[in-house]
Amino acid sequence: MTEVDLALFLLRVWIGVVMLAHGIKHLQGRDKTTSWLESIGYRNAEMQWFAMSATEIGVGILLIAGLLTSLAAAGTAAIMVVAYLTVHHTAGFWVTARPDEGWEYVATLLVGTFVLGLMGPGDWSVDAVVELAEDLDGWLGLAIVAGGGLSGAGQVAMFFRPPKG
């Protein structure tokens, strides 16, 4: 294994752990999360809660395993674009901004997904074992992740209506 493989492993697993933890938190906090989604302007907050929780858990598991890494990174990119557009962009850069956190955190995870799409999962991954890694990384992987980001923007356009005032 090379230093690049180790770096990709660490990046992929850490982003996967973060996403899995968020998904479990949202899954366990159904009422709180649904109420929060409604309060910020989501239509059909119950469906949004389910989609958010399932996506975060699913991409977390896939990233940790290194399975379908570019597709999992695309799902993560979608979630980060949604988070940026609905909550974080108005608070400025710093995550310590209040009452909402700034966008440095979501941007960092988003950049990590683009790195994974472009570079692939590394040798310590299921994708490498089944010889799928090279088929879904590089420019194609980058395009897949970018498509995930665009799908997140589409989800916001369809379901998010921030309160006026």
Secondary structure by P-SEA (a helix, b strand, c coil): ccaaaaaaaaaaaaaaaaaaaaaaaaaaaaaaaaaaaaaacccaaaaaaaaaaaaaaaaaaaaaaccaaaaaaaaaaaaaaaaaaccccccccccccccccccaaaaaaaaaaaaaaaaccccccccccccccccccaaaaaaaaaaaaaaaaaaaacccccccc
